[in-house]
Amino acid sequence: MKDAIEKVKKIITQNKRTPFVREYLFTANARASIYVSVLVAVLEIWMLVMMFTGVIQDAGNTNVRWLVAHTIAYVSLLASAIIMLVYSILYLKGRKVSLLGGRIIKSLFSIAMVAFGLFVSYTSADRGGQVFAFITVVIFVSCILVWNPVISFVGLSAIFLVYIYLQSKIIPISFSIKVNAFTTWLALFAATVNSYHQKRVEAHKDERLNELNACLEKKSLIDDLTSLPNMKCFYAKAAERIADPEKDVDSLRLVFMDVENFKNYNEKYGFAAGTEFLKTVAQIVSRAFKDGLAARFSDDHFVALADADGLEAKIEKIQGEITAAEDSVQLRLKAGIYAPKKRSESPNLACDRARYACESIKKHFGRDIAEYDSAMEKELKQKQYIINNLDKAIKNGYIKVYYQPVVWAENGNLCGAEALARWEDPEFGLMPPGAFVPVLEEYHLIHKLDFCIMEAVCKDLKEAIDNKRPVIPISVNFSRLDFELVNPAEELANCFNKYGVSRRFIHVEITESALLASDEKLKKALEAFRENGNSLWLDDFGSGYSGLNVLKDYSFDLMKIDMAFLSGFSEDSKSLPILTSIMSLAHRIGMDTLSEGVETEEARDFLKSLGCKRLQGYLFGKPMPKRELSKKIADGAYVVGA
């Protein structure tokens, strides 16, 4: 019983209605009012027409007093319906209208309808029509418009009591009519309570849904780890600030920050501790840019939009607080700064430029801040051009193969060549590998270049064979990323089959720095080349820090010794014993040797004395197009042979 009473209290009270629920119910009434007011207006116009038509057809049944009174009643209700309609339309269209005024208009409209119903039923000569006219307007008021249970109870009770009183003035009211009136009152009250309850439940559901959407919207703009704004939020707010006409765009700077060596922190303390420390860094960054806008870009990278005045001091303060929070791991804050040039500038692009400036000083000890300048602009433009135009360059033949001769140390005869990529671009001219290879590796596009060179080499070999020209083996380079993205051995085998070239004419070069100790997957991929009949060459031996491990874990046919050992050959006496040891080691483990970077006769003679079999370098020729190499072979500048 107590539960039932509590439930009734909950239904009939409005104390728990939130502002959202009240607004929801008000809006529901505004929508309903449109339909009700239109319906009432149409009915009143129709009644006016019918009334005047009836007067004209049978004027003896009515008098002027009756006609004036009913005309006033119809016109008054029509006017209140029109006022209600206009207000509801304005409110739903978002116009600034008074909510209190709307409640007053709705109440007056309801009173007008009830008064009209009572008037018509009281003055009607048709006793059956009295009831229908009265019930119709009460249904409009109580069921179509949403009233809370208390108002419904009081209002319906007052309306029915007035109706019974007026009817008793005309004729005595029988007991059955009273019972029917009470039953109708009860049914209408139940309907109003049910309508209110349904609307209230709908309002609460919508309120919870809106709260959930607001929560999700907020969550979508916040970085889960650090609680800083994420990049979606940052880009939107940064665009607003840059475009703000009251803000001097020349005073704004976009900052990209990288906590360098954070990987070492994770390795020392673990990822859980690293996550907590990253939160600390986020708080430090947020405090430093409390007057600006800061966000987490990704990992240990942060961005900020702030005033140029005092910016470097803020960056230095962040560095100081990071050092104070952790002094056992040498964490450095690198910052790139970009100054937006115009209000319409994209924050995404501005952030990319600040990031580029930051990356330009990574691993540069003693330099922690760099501002994006015209030189970086040119570099970035070329970088973006390379990424966007690689496919076009391959398709249009801008990617060329240049061949650098390899000779036998014993007699200087040509024993092969290394295929090297050059990009002859209509906009940037001839681009060396150092300009585009690192970019393609960074964006995981290097396999497209390597396979382009591979196919061009096979095509050139096929052409030389068909034209009965001397054919020399060509070494082609593969990047470590090639093995992660595709199957190089399979692609090379397909290329052999396509052009009908013997596998012995292609040597596969893998750079030492691309190899990791005990990488079983890579070992199997390299063995696939050997199974296809290709010779495996270890390129740039000595350029990395794991040379001996590479020799232990991998099997190669030839070692290419890094040209760095021959740099300053005559002046650096340390190079001589190192080269001697490397040559001896290679021969003892069954590997042939090739030394690149040979530029002097002295270096050639020394390498020859050590037993180095093959030589490569400017002493024997720079990288050259196929036509030039073929001409030199034909002219006798190079002798092909063992």
C-alpha positions in Angstrom: 0.0 0.0 0.0 2.8 2.4 0.9 4.5 1.7 -2.4 1.3 2.4 -4.3 0.9 5.7 -2.4 4.5 6.7 -3.2 4.0 5.9 -6.8 0.9 8.0 -7.0 2.7 10.9 -5.3 5.5 10.6 -7.8 3.0 10.7 -10.7 0.9 13.6 -9.4 3.7 15.8 -8.2 6.0 17.9 -10.3 8.7 18.4 -7.8 11.1 16.1 -9.6 10.7 17.8 -12.9 14.1 19.0 -14.1 14.5 22.1 -16.3 15.0 19.8 -19.3 11.7 18.0 -18.6 9.8 21.2 -18.1 11.2 22.5 -21.4 10.4 19.2 -23.1 6.8 19.3 -21.9 6.5 22.9 -23.0 7.8 22.1 -26.4 5.4 19.1 -26.7 2.5 21.5 -25.8 3.7 23.9 -28.5 3.7 21.2 -31.1 0.3 20.0 -30.0 -1.0 23.6 -29.9 -0.3 23.9 -33.6 -2.6 21.0 -34.5 -5.2 22.0 -32.0 -5.3 25.7 -32.9 -5.4 24.9 -36.6 -8.3 22.4 -36.1 -10.2 24.9 -33.8 -9.6 27.8 -36.3 -10.9 25.7 -39.2 -13.9 24.5 -37.1 -14.8 28.1 -36.1 -14.6 29.4 -39.6 -16.8 26.5 -40.8 -19.2 27.2 -37.9 -19.4 30.9 -38.8 -20.1 30.1 -42.4 -22.8 27.5 -41.4 -24.3 29.9 -38.9 -24.7 32.7 -41.4 -25.9 30.3 -44.1 -28.5 29.0 -41.6 -29.7 32.5 -40.9 -30.1 33.3 -44.5 -32.0 30.1 -45.2 -34.2 30.0 -42.1 -34.2 33.4 -40.5 -37.3 32.7 -38.4 -35.6 30.3 -36.1 -33.1 32.8 -34.7 -32.9 36.3 -33.5 -30.3 39.1 -33.7 -29.3 38.7 -30.1 -28.6 35.0 -30.6 -26.7 35.7 -33.8 -24.5 38.4 -32.1 -23.7 36.3 -29.1 -22.7 33.2 -31.1 -20.7 35.4 -33.5 -18.8 36.9 -30.6 -18.2 33.4 -29.2 -16.9 31.9 -32.5 -14.8 35.0 -33.3 -13.3 35.0 -29.8 -12.3 31.4 -30.0 -11.0 31.8 -33.5 -8.8 34.8 -32.4 -7.4 32.8 -29.4 -6.6 29.9 -31.7 -4.8 32.2 -34.1 -2.8 33.8 -31.3 -1.9 30.3 -30.0 -0.8 29.2 -33.5 1.4 32.2 -34.1 3.1 31.9 -30.8 3.7 28.1 -31.2 5.2 28.6 -34.7 7.5 31.4 -33.4 8.7 29.3 -30.5 9.4 26.1 -32.5 11.3 28.2 -35.0 13.7 29.3 -32.3 12.5 32.9 -32.1 13.0 34.7 -28.8 9.6 34.6 -27.2 8.6 34.7 -23.5 8.0 31.3 -22.0 5.8 32.9 -19.3 3.8 34.6 -22.1 3.5 31.2 -23.8 2.0 29.6 -20.7 -0.4 32.5 -20.3 -1.5 32.2 -23.9 -1.9 28.4 -23.6 -4.0 28.9 -20.4 -6.2 31.6 -22.0 -6.6 29.5 -25.1 -7.7 26.5 -22.9 -10.1 28.8 -20.9 -11.5 30.1 -24.2 -12.2 26.6 -25.5 -13.8 25.5 -22.2 -15.9 28.7 -22.0 -17.0 28.2 -25.6 -18.0 24.6 -24.9 -20.0 25.6 -21.8 -21.6 28.5 -23.7 -22.6 26.5 -26.7 -23.9 23.6 -24.6 -25.9 25.9 -22.3 -27.5 27.9 -25.2 -28.1 25.0 -27.6 -31.7 24.0 -28.3 -30.5 20.5 -29.0 -30.0 18.7 -25.7 -27.9 15.9 -27.2 -25.7 18.5 -28.9 -25.0 20.1 -25.5 -23.1 17.1 -24.3 -21.1 16.6 -27.5 -20.1 20.2 -27.8 -18.9 20.2 -24.2 -17.1 16.9 -24.3 -15.3 17.9 -27.5 -13.7 21.0 -26.1 -12.8 19.3 -22.9 -11.0 16.5 -24.8 -9.1 19.1 -26.8 -8.0 20.9 -23.6 -7.3 17.9 -21.3 -5.9 15.2 -23.7 -4.2 16.9 -26.6 -2.4 19.5 -24.4 -0.3 18.1 -21.6 -1.2 19.2 -18.1 0.3 17.9 -14.9 -2.1 15.7 -12.8 -2.8 18.3 -10.2 -3.9 20.9 -12.7 -5.9 18.3 -14.6 -7.7 17.2 -11.4 -8.6 20.7 -10.4 -9.4 21.9 -13.8 -11.6 19.0 -14.9 -13.4 19.0 -11.5 -14.2 22.8 -11.9 -15.3 22.4 -15.5 -17.7 19.5 -14.8 -19.1 21.2 -11.7 -19.8 24.3 -13.8 -21.4 22.2 -16.5 -23.7 20.3 -14.1 -24.7 23.6 -12.5 -25.5 25.2 -15.8 -27.4 22.2 -17.0 -29.4 22.1 -13.8 -30.5 25.6 -14.6 -32.2 24.4 -17.7 -33.7 21.1 -16.6 -33.4 19.0 -13.5 -30.4 16.7 -13.7 -31.1 13.0 -13.2 -29.0 10.6 -11.2 -27.9 8.7 -14.3 -26.6 11.9 -15.9 -24.6 12.7 -12.8 -23.2 9.2 -12.8 -22.3 9.5 -16.5 -20.8 12.9 -15.9 -18.6 11.5 -13.1 -17.6 8.5 -15.3 -16.6 10.9 -18.1 -14.7 13.1 -15.7 -12.9 10.0 -14.4 -12.0 8.8 -17.9 -10.7 12.2 -19.0 -8.7 12.5 -15.8 -7.2 9.1 -16.3 -6.4 10.0 -19.9 -4.7 13.2 -18.8 -2.6 11.5 -16.2 -1.6 8.8 -18.7 -0.7 11.4 -21.3 1.3 13.3 -18.8 3.1 10.2 -17.5 4.0 9.1 -21.0 5.3 12.5 -22.0 7.3 12.7 -18.7 8.8 9.3 -19.3 9.7 10.3 -22.9 11.2 13.5 -21.5 13.4 11.7 -19.0 14.6 9.2 -21.7 15.5 12.1 -24.0 17.2 13.9 -21.1 19.3 10.8 -20.3 20.1 10.4 -24.0 21.1 14.1 -24.3 23.3 13.7 -21.2 24.9 10.6 -22.8 25.4 12.4 -26.0 26.9 15.4 -24.2 29.2 13.0 -22.3 30.2 11.3 -25.5 30.7 14.6 -27.2 32.9 15.8 -24.3 34.8 12.5 -24.4 35.3 12.8 -28.1 37.1 16.1 -27.5 39.3 15.0 -24.6 42.4 12.8 -24.6 41.6 9.8 -22.5 45.1 9.5 -21.0 46.0 13.1 -20.1 42.5 14.8 -19.9 43.9 17.5 -22.2 41.9 18.4 -25.3 42.5 16.0 -28.2 43.5 17.1 -31.6 39.9 17.3 -32.9 39.1 19.8 -30.2 42.5 21.6 -30.6 42.0 22.1 -34.4 38.5 23.5 -33.9 39.4 25.9 -31.2 42.7 26.9 -32.8 40.8 27.7 -36.1 38.5 30.0 -34.1 41.4 31.8 -32.4 43.4 32.3 -35.5 40.3 33.6 -37.3 39.2 35.9 -34.5 39.4 39.5 -35.8 40.0 40.9 -32.4 43.2 38.8 -32.1 46.4 39.9 -33.8 47.3 36.8 -35.9 50.9 38.0 -36.1 51.3 37.5 -32.4 50.2 33.9 -32.4 52.5 30.9 -32.5 51.8 27.2 -32.9 54.2 25.0 -30.9 54.9 21.3 -31.4 56.7 19.7 -28.4 58.4 16.3 -28.3 59.7 14.8 -25.0 62.9 13.3 -26.3 64.2 10.0 -24.8 60.8 9.2 -23.3 61.4 5.6 -24.6 64.3 5.3 -22.2 62.0 6.3 -19.3 59.6 3.4 -20.3 62.5 1.0 -20.5 63.7 1.9 -17.0 60.5 2.2 -15.1 57.9 0.3 -17.3 55.0 1.5 -19.3 52.6 1.9 -16.4 55.0 4.4 -14.7 55.6 6.0 -18.1 51.9 6.5 -18.5 51.7 8.2 -15.1 54.7 10.4 -15.9 53.1 11.4 -19.2 50.1 12.7 -17.2 52.5 14.7 -15.1 54.0 16.2 -18.3 50.5 17.0 -19.6 49.8 18.9 -16.4 53.0 20.8 -16.7 52.2 21.8 -20.3 48.7 22.7 -19.4 49.9 25.0 -16.6 52.5 26.7 -18.8 49.8 27.5 -21.5 46.9 28.2 -19.2 46.3 31.5 -21.1 46.5 29.7 -24.5 45.4 26.3 -25.8 47.3 23.1 -25.3 46.5 19.5 -26.4 48.1 16.1 -26.6 49.1 15.3 -30.2 50.1 11.7 -29.8 52.4 9.5 -27.6 54.8 11.9 -25.9 54.0 14.8 -28.3 52.1 17.9 -27.3 50.9 21.0 -29.2 49.9 24.5 -28.1 48.7 27.8 -29.6 50.0 30.7 -27.6 51.2 34.3 -27.8 54.7 34.8 -29.1 55.6 37.1 -26.2 57.4 35.0 -23.6 57.0 31.8 -25.5 60.6 30.6 -25.2 60.5 31.2 -21.5 57.4 29.0 -21.2 59.1 26.2 -23.1 62.2 26.5 -20.9 60.0 26.4 -17.8 58.4 23.2 -19.0 61.8 21.7 -19.5 62.8 22.8 -16.0 59.7 21.2 -14.4 60.2 18.0 -16.4 63.8 17.8 -15.3 62.8 18.5 -11.7 60.2 15.7 -11.9 62.7 13.2 -13.3 66.4 13.7 -13.2 67.7 10.1 -13.5 66.6 9.9 -17.2 67.8 12.7 -19.4 64.5 13.9 -20.9 64.8 16.8 -23.2 61.9 18.9 -24.6 62.3 19.7 -28.2 60.0 22.4 -29.6 59.1 23.5 -33.1 57.4 26.9 -33.6 55.3 28.1 -36.5 53.9 31.6 -37.0 50.5 31.6 -38.9 50.6 33.9 -41.8 46.9 34.6 -42.3 43.6 34.1 -40.5 42.3 31.5 -43.0 45.3 29.2 -42.3 44.5 25.6 -41.5 45.6 24.6 -37.9 46.3 21.1 -39.3 48.8 22.6 -41.8 50.3 24.9 -39.2 50.7 22.0 -36.8 52.5 20.0 -39.5 54.9 22.8 -40.0 55.6 23.2 -36.3 56.2 19.5 -36.2 58.6 19.6 -39.1 60.6 22.3 -37.3 60.7 20.2 -34.2 61.9 17.1 -36.1 64.7 19.1 -37.6 66.4 19.4 -34.3 65.8 15.9 -32.9 69.0 14.3 -31.7 70.7 17.7 -31.9 72.2 18.2 -28.4 72.2 21.8 -27.2 69.4 23.0 -29.5 65.9 22.6 -28.2 63.8 25.2 -30.1 63.5 25.7 -33.8 61.2 28.1 -35.7 59.9 27.1 -39.1 61.6 29.2 -41.8 61.8 29.5 -45.6 64.5 26.8 -45.8 62.2 24.4 -44.0 59.3 25.5 -46.2 61.3 24.5 -49.3 62.2 21.1 -47.8 58.7 20.4 -46.6 57.3 21.4 -50.0 59.7 19.0 -51.7 58.9 16.3 -49.2 55.1 16.6 -49.8 55.8 16.7 -53.5 57.7 13.5 -53.3 54.9 11.7 -51.4 52.2 13.0 -53.7 53.9 12.4 -57.0 55.8 9.1 -56.6 53.2 7.1 -58.6 53.1 9.8 -61.3 56.9 9.8 -61.5 57.0 6.0 -61.9 54.2 6.1 -64.5 55.8 8.9 -66.5 59.4 7.5 -66.3 60.8 10.2 -64.1 62.4 7.5 -62.0 65.7 6.5 -63.7 68.2 3.8 -63.1 71.8 4.9 -62.8 74.5 2.2 -62.9 77.7 2.6 -60.9 80.5 0.2 -62.2 82.0 -2.5 -60.0 85.4 -3.8 -61.2 87.7 -6.7 -60.3 90.5 -5.5 -58.0 93.0 -7.8 -59.8 92.7 -6.4 -63.3 90.2 -3.6 -63.3 87.8 -5.4 -65.6 84.1 -4.6 -65.3 82.4 -7.4 -63.3 79.1 -5.8 -62.5 77.2 -2.6 -61.5 75.0 -1.3 -58.7 71.6 -0.1 -59.7 70.8 3.3 -58.1 67.7 5.4 -58.3 67.6 9.0 -59.6 64.5 11.1 -59.9 64.6 13.4 -62.9 61.7 15.7 -62.1 60.3 18.5 -64.3 59.8 20.8 -61.3 62.8 20.0 -59.0 65.3 18.7 -61.6 67.6 15.8 -60.9 67.1 14.6 -57.3 69.7 12.4 -55.7 68.6 9.4 -53.5 69.3 11.3 -50.3 66.5 13.7 -51.2 63.7 11.1 -51.7 64.7 7.7 -50.3 64.4 8.7 -46.6 61.0 10.4 -47.3 59.7 7.2 -49.0 61.0 5.1 -46.1 59.3 7.4 -43.5 56.0 7.1 -45.3 56.3 3.4 -46.1 56.4 4.0 -49.9 59.9 2.7 -50.5 58.8 -0.6 -51.9 57.2 1.2 -54.9 60.6 2.7 -55.7 62.6 -0.5 -55.1 60.2 -2.5 -57.4 60.3 0.2 -60.0 64.2 -0.1 -60.1 64.0 -3.9 -60.0 61.7 -4.0 -63.0 63.8 -1.4 -64.9 66.9 -3.5 -64.3 65.3 -6.7 -65.6 64.0 -4.8 -68.6 67.5 -3.4 -69.4 69.1 -6.8 -69.0 66.5 -8.3 -71.4 67.3 -5.5 -73.9 71.1 -6.1 -73.7 70.6 -9.9 -74.2 68.2 -9.4 -77.2 70.7 -6.9 -78.8 73.7 -9.2 -78.2 75.5 -6.7 -76.0 77.7 -7.7 -73.1 75.7 -8.5 -70.0 77.0 -7.9 -66.5 75.4 -8.8 -63.2 73.5 -6.0 -61.5 73.0 -5.6 -57.7 69.7 -4.1 -56.6 68.9 -2.8 -53.1 66.0 -3.7 -50.9 64.8 -1.9 -47.8 63.8 -3.6 -44.6 60.3 -2.1 -45.1 60.0 -4.0 -48.3 59.9 -7.2 -46.3 57.3 -5.8 -44.0 55.0 -4.6 -46.7 55.3 -7.1 -49.5 57.2 -10.3 -50.6 60.4 -9.1 -52.4 61.6 -12.6 -53.4 58.3 -13.4 -55.0 58.1 -10.1 -56.8 61.7 -10.5 -58.1 60.9 -14.1 -59.3 57.8 -12.8 -61.1 60.0 -10.1 -62.8 62.5 -12.8 -63.9 59.7 -14.8 -65.4 58.2 -11.7 -67.1 61.4 -10.7 -68.9 63.1 -14.1 -69.2 66.2 -13.0 -67.4 68.6 -15.5 -65.6 68.7 -15.2 -61.9 72.5 -15.1 -61.8 72.4 -11.6 -63.3 70.8 -10.1 -60.2 72.5 -9.7 -56.8 70.3 -8.7 -53.9 71.8 -6.1 -51.5 70.5 -5.6 -47.9 71.9 -2.8 -45.8 73.5 -3.9 -42.5 71.5 -1.2 -40.6 68.3 -2.8 -41.8 69.0 -6.1 -40.1 68.1 -7.0 -36.5 69.7 -9.8 -34.6 67.8 -13.1 -34.7 64.9 -11.9 -36.8 63.6 -15.3 -37.9 61.0 -13.8 -40.3 63.6 -11.8 -42.1 66.0 -14.8 -42.3 63.3 -16.8 -44.0 62.6 -14.0 -46.4 66.3 -13.7 -47.3 66.6 -17.4 -47.7 63.8 -17.2 -50.3 66.2 -15.2 -52.5 68.9 -17.8 -52.2 66.4 -20.6 -53.1 65.5 -18.5 -56.2 69.1 -18.5 -57.3 70.1 -15.0 -56.3 73.3 -14.1 -54.5 72.9 -12.2 -51.2 75.1 -9.2 -50.5 75.5 -7.4 -47.2 75.7 -3.7 -48.0 77.4 -0.9 -46.0 79.1 -3.3 -43.5 80.5 -1.2 -40.6 77.9 1.6 -40.9 75.9 0.2 -38.0 76.6 -1.0 -34.5 75.7 -4.7 -34.8 78.0 -5.8 -37.6 79.4 -8.9 -35.8 75.9 -10.1 -34.7 74.7 -9.7 -38.3 77.6 -11.9 -39.5 76.7 -14.5 -36.8 72.9 -14.5 -37.4 72.7 -14.2 -41.2 74.2 -15.9 -44.2 75.6 -13.6 -47.0 77.7 -14.4 -50.1 79.5 -11.0 -50.2 80.3 -8.2 -47.8 80.3 -4.6 -49.1 82.5 -2.5 -46.9 81.2 0.9 -46.0 82.9 3.8 -47.8 83.4 5.6 -44.4 86.4 3.4 -43.8 88.1 4.9 -46.9 87.2 8.5 -46.0 90.6 10.2 -45.4 92.3 7.0 -46.1 95.9 8.3 -46.3 95.6 10.4 -43.1 93.8 8.0 -40.8 96.1 5.2 -39.8 93.3 3.5 -37.8 91.5 2.6 -41.0 94.3 0.3 -42.2 94.2 -2.2 -39.3 90.4 -2.2 -39.2 90.1 -2.9 -42.9 92.8 -5.6 -42.6 90.8 -7.3 -39.9 87.5 -7.0 -41.7 89.0 -8.5 -44.9 90.5 -11.4 -42.9 87.3 -12.0 -41.0 85.2 -12.1 -44.2 87.6 -14.5 -46.0 87.7 -16.8 -42.9 83.9 -17.1 -42.8 83.6 -17.7 -46.6 82.4 -14.3 -47.8 83.7 -12.5 -50.8 84.5 -8.8 -50.3 83.7 -5.6 -52.2 84.9 -2.2 -51.0 83.0 0.9 -52.1 84.1 4.5 -52.0 87.4 3.9 -53.7 88.7 7.2 -55.0 92.5 7.0 -55.1 95.1 4.6 -56.6 96.6 4.3 -53.1 93.3 2.9 -51.7 92.9 0.6 -54.6 96.4 -0.9 -54.2 96.0 -1.3 -50.5 92.6 -3.1 -50.8 94.0 -5.3 -53.6 96.9 -6.3 -51.3 94.4 -7.3 -48.6 92.7 -9.7 -51.0 89.6 -7.6 -51.6 88.0 -9.1 -54.8 85.8 -6.3 -56.1 86.0 -2.5 -56.0 83.5 0.4 -56.5 84.0 4.1 -56.3 84.6 7.3 -58.3 88.0 6.1 -59.3 86.2 3.6 -61.6 83.2 5.7 -62.4 80.3 7.6 -61.0 76.7 6.4 -61.3 75.6 6.9 -64.9 72.6 6.2 -67.2 72.4 2.9 -69.0 73.2 4.5 -72.4 76.4 6.1 -71.1 77.6 2.8 -69.5 76.8 0.9 -72.7 78.7 3.4 -74.8 81.8 3.2 -72.5 81.7 -0.6 -72.8 81.3 -0.4 -76.6 84.2 2.2 -76.8 86.5 0.0 -74.7 86.6 2.3 -71.6 85.3 -0.7 -69.6 86.4 -4.3 -70.4 83.8 -6.9 -69.4 85.5 -10.0 -68.1 86.8 -12.0 -65.3 
